[in-house]
Amino acid sequence: MTVPEITPEEQVALDKALYDALNPLAAAVRSRETGLPADRMWDAEPVDVALSVLAAWKVVDAEVRRLTAQAAATAGSYGASYERLGAVWGITRQGARKKWPDAVSRPAPVAAGASTLALFGGTAELVQAPSGDWGWTGKGADGASSTAGAGACYATAEEAAAHAGAFLKDHALDAPGRP
């Protein structure tokens, strides 16, 4: 998705809507600062009026940032990635992650666990370490026992299962080269 562009007519309409929304806020800010009624805001010194308008824009800017973060979080909750959020905003994936760090939920780390694999008459237990890595220990049908090599750890349960399965196949009763 590309950054949306608006037509000149849409820009005029947007400016009018923003100024229409801003004026009451600017008048309220000016009234609080001076104690004068809001309807007399424009009777003040031009610099004071301009500063009241600037103060109101600061409030609007903070609110737009809050609503933007809320929209990014909503998109993230529906599955948008940081790459897609960045594309819409016209920034990189990394820029989007920095701008809205909590917008995209990351999968929770898998809790340490274990499962059993039974193949070729033997069994292997797949074990996940607290770090998230996987290992295995197994006993072949021929009675041979083994474990993932020293320091061997696998990124996924499937990878550990493949290595354990190879061990179980090599130690099946009808394995090639066995009487």
C-alpha positions as CSV (number, residue, x, y, z in Angstrom):
1,M,0.0,0.0,0.0
2,T,1.3,3.4,-0.8
3,V,1.0,6.6,1.1
4,P,-2.4,8.1,0.2
5,E,-2.5,11.4,-1.6
6,I,-5.5,13.7,-1.4
7,T,-6.9,16.0,-4.0
8,P,-6.7,19.7,-3.7
9,E,-10.5,19.8,-3.0
10,E,-10.0,17.3,-0.2
11,Q,-7.2,19.4,1.2
12,V,-9.4,22.5,1.3
13,A,-12.2,20.5,3.0
14,L,-9.7,19.0,5.5
15,D,-8.2,22.4,6.3
16,K,-11.7,23.9,6.9
17,A,-12.7,21.0,9.1
18,L,-9.5,21.3,11.2
19,Y,-9.8,25.0,11.6
20,D,-13.5,24.7,12.5
21,A,-12.6,22.2,15.2
22,L,-9.5,24.2,16.3
23,N,-11.2,27.6,16.8
24,P,-13.3,26.7,19.8
25,L,-10.3,25.0,21.5
26,A,-8.1,28.0,20.8
27,A,-10.7,30.4,22.1
28,A,-11.1,28.2,25.3
29,V,-7.3,28.2,25.8
30,R,-7.1,32.0,25.3
31,S,-10.0,32.5,27.7
32,R,-8.4,30.4,30.4
33,E,-5.1,32.3,30.0
34,T,-6.6,35.8,30.0
35,G,-9.8,35.4,32.0
36,L,-11.6,37.1,29.1
37,P,-14.7,35.5,27.5
38,A,-14.0,33.2,24.6
39,D,-15.9,35.4,22.2
40,R,-13.3,38.2,22.8
41,M,-10.3,36.1,21.8
42,W,-9.7,38.0,18.6
43,D,-9.7,41.4,20.4
44,A,-6.3,40.6,21.9
45,E,-2.9,41.4,20.5
46,P,-2.2,39.5,17.3
47,V,0.9,37.8,18.8
48,D,-1.2,36.6,21.8
49,V,-3.9,35.3,19.5
50,A,-1.3,33.5,17.3
51,L,0.3,31.9,20.4
52,S,-3.2,30.7,21.6
53,V,-3.8,29.1,18.2
54,L,-0.3,27.5,18.4
55,A,-1.1,26.2,21.9
56,A,-4.4,24.7,20.6
57,W,-2.5,23.0,17.7
58,K,-0.2,21.4,20.2
59,V,-3.2,19.9,21.9
60,V,-4.5,18.7,18.5
61,D,-1.1,17.3,17.6
62,A,-0.9,15.2,20.8
63,E,-4.4,13.9,20.2
64,V,-3.6,13.0,16.6
65,R,-0.5,11.1,17.8
66,R,-2.6,9.2,20.3
67,L,-5.2,8.4,17.7
68,T,-2.6,7.4,15.2
69,A,-1.0,5.0,17.7
70,Q,-4.4,3.6,18.4
71,A,-5.1,3.0,14.7
72,A,-1.6,1.3,14.3
73,A,-2.4,-0.9,17.3
74,T,-5.8,-1.8,15.9
75,A,-4.2,-2.7,12.5
76,G,-1.5,-4.7,14.3
77,S,-4.2,-6.6,16.3
78,Y,-5.8,-7.6,13.0
79,G,-2.4,-9.0,11.8
80,A,-0.7,-6.0,10.1
81,S,3.1,-6.3,10.2
82,Y,5.5,-3.5,10.9
83,E,6.4,-3.6,7.3
84,R,2.8,-2.8,6.3
85,L,2.4,-0.1,8.9
86,G,5.5,1.5,7.7
87,A,4.4,1.4,4.1
88,V,1.2,3.1,4.9
89,W,3.0,5.8,6.9
90,G,5.8,6.2,4.4
91,I,8.5,4.9,6.6
92,T,10.6,1.8,7.0
93,R,9.6,-1.3,8.9
94,Q,12.2,-0.3,11.5
95,G,10.8,3.2,11.7
96,A,7.3,1.8,12.3
97,R,8.5,-0.4,15.1
98,K,10.2,2.6,16.7
99,K,7.2,4.8,16.2
100,W,4.6,2.3,17.5
101,P,6.6,-0.3,19.5
102,D,3.6,-2.1,20.9
103,A,1.4,-2.0,17.8
104,V,2.3,-5.5,16.5
105,S,1.9,-8.3,19.0
106,R,4.8,-10.8,19.0
107,P,4.0,-14.4,19.6
108,A,4.6,-15.4,23.2
109,P,7.6,-17.6,23.6
110,V,6.7,-21.2,23.7
111,A,6.9,-22.6,27.3
112,A,9.3,-25.3,28.0
113,G,7.8,-28.6,27.1
114,A,8.3,-32.1,26.0
115,S,6.7,-34.6,23.6
116,T,7.3,-38.2,22.7
117,L,8.1,-39.6,19.2
118,A,7.6,-43.3,18.5
119,L,9.2,-44.6,15.3
120,F,10.8,-47.8,14.0
121,G,10.0,-49.6,17.3
122,G,11.9,-47.1,19.4
123,T,11.0,-43.9,21.2
124,A,12.5,-40.4,21.6
125,E,11.6,-37.6,23.9
126,L,11.8,-34.1,22.5
127,V,12.6,-31.6,25.2
128,Q,12.4,-27.8,24.9
129,A,14.8,-25.9,27.1
130,P,13.8,-22.6,28.8
131,S,15.8,-20.8,26.1
132,G,13.4,-22.1,23.5
133,D,15.9,-24.5,21.8
134,W,15.0,-28.2,21.4
135,G,16.9,-31.4,22.1
136,W,16.1,-35.1,22.3
137,T,16.9,-38.3,24.1
138,G,16.0,-41.7,22.5
139,K,16.1,-45.4,22.8
140,G,16.1,-47.5,19.6
141,A,14.3,-50.8,19.1
142,D,17.7,-52.5,19.4
143,G,18.2,-51.1,22.9
144,A,20.7,-48.4,21.9
145,S,20.3,-45.1,23.7
146,S,21.4,-41.7,22.6
147,T,20.8,-38.0,23.0
148,A,21.3,-34.9,20.9
149,G,25.1,-34.4,20.6
150,A,26.9,-32.3,23.2
151,G,25.9,-28.7,22.7
152,A,23.5,-29.7,19.9
153,C,20.3,-27.8,20.1
154,Y,17.7,-27.2,17.5
155,A,15.6,-24.2,16.7
156,T,12.3,-26.1,16.3
157,A,10.7,-29.2,17.6
158,E,10.5,-30.5,14.0
159,E,14.2,-30.2,13.5
160,A,14.9,-32.1,16.8
161,A,12.3,-34.7,15.7
162,A,14.1,-35.2,12.4
163,H,17.4,-35.9,14.1
164,A,15.8,-38.1,16.7
165,G,13.9,-39.9,13.9
166,A,17.2,-40.6,12.0
167,F,18.6,-42.1,15.2
168,L,15.5,-44.3,15.7
169,K,15.7,-45.4,12.0
170,D,19.4,-46.4,12.4
171,H,18.5,-48.4,15.5
172,A,15.4,-50.2,14.2
173,L,15.4,-54.0,14.4
174,D,15.2,-54.3,10.7
175,A,17.7,-51.5,9.9
176,P,20.0,-52.2,6.9
177,G,23.1,-54.0,7.9
178,R,21.5,-55.6,10.9
179,P,21.0,-59.4,11.1
